[in-house]
Amino acid sequence: MTVTLVEAVRDGWGWQGIDPEAVLAVSPFGHLIVCDQAGAFWYLDPELRSLERIASDEAGLFAYMNDPEVREVWLAEALVERARAAIGPPGEGRCYSLSIPALLRGDYASNDFWHPPVNELIGAMGDIERQTRDLPDGSVVKLKVKD
């Protein structure tokens, strides 16, 4: 059974207090704009494993997304071009991602890209963040993949 993006946000990130109603936009690297049940807007960055409430109404969302720094991160044009050159365009329901997230690797220098399903990336990164959020910098983390 395929998990929808809304379910992936709820399952992976609900521990942070979000009750998602809809995913409004997905960036090439799987960043999301999510509207919650109360009508507030959230920015989810799976690479940095962060979820931030960014606006309480559409005017606030518009202002946030039109900030040049936010647009640069959202579009990630140079990184998208590197990924496209390395592995081609992602298919339906997929996005670009680094095989080892920059937060774990320490940089964006790698050309080791892949096309994960967005819903799986969102759920997995939320679960990893929940389990590792209180670890001090430099902690050794061992990831175990289970079916």
Buried (B, 14 or more C-beta within 10 A) or exposed (E): EEBEBBBBBBBBBBBBEBEBBEBEEBBBBBBBBBBBEEEBBBBBBBBBBBBEBBBEEEEEBEEBBEEEEBEEBBBBEEBBEBBBEEBEEBEEBBBBBBEEBBBEEEEBEEEEBBBBBBBBBBBBBBBBBBEBEEEEEEEEEEEEEEE
